[in-house]
């Protein structure tokens, strides 16, 4: 009969090292923070989208009017 801890010693050591390693968690946290910053920038720019479109339309209309007169 096999004992309760039948995991070979060569397998348990790397498994413990992987479970204790937190460097991947830090990278994921930085990735989440970066994605939140990008979302905040996109939301802020979306709010200015209509204003910028109106301004560029006015500029284009003004330039076209100056060229035709």
N, C-alpha and C positions, 0 to 999 in steps of 0.2 A: 504494500500500500504506500502511496505517496503522501508526504507530509503536506500540511496546509499551505506552506510557503514553498510551492514547487517551482517558482520562477527561478530560472537559472541566474546565478550571480552576474554573469556577463550581460544579461538583459536588464536587470533591475538597476544597475548603476547608471547607464545612459538614460533610462526612463526617469529616474529621480532627478538627474541633471536637467532634463527637458522641463519637468514640472516646476523646478525651482528657478529656471531662467525667466527673468522678467523683462529682458531687452525687447522682445517682440511686443509686449504690452505697451511699452513706452512708445515704440514706433507707431502703433495703432492709435494711441492717444494723440500724438502729434498729427497724424493723418486726419483724425476727427476734428481737431482744432482748425487745421488748414481748410477742411471742407466747410466748416461753419463760417470761417472768414470769407471764403469765396461766395457762399450763399448770401451773406450779408452785403457784400459788394454788389452782387447781381440784383438784389432787392432794391438797394439804393439807386443803382443805375436805371432800373425799370421805372422808378418814380420820376426820373428826369427825362425819360424817353420822349414823352409827348412834348415837353417844353423844347427839347433839342430839335425835334422834328419840325415844330412850328417855327423856330428860329431859322433853320436851314431853308425852309420853304419861303420865308420872308426874304432871306438873302438872295435866293434864286430868282424870286419874282422881281426884286429890286434890280438885280443885274440884267435880267431880260428886258425890263422896262427901260433901263438906261441904254441898252443896245439898240432898241427899236426906235428911240426918239432921236 
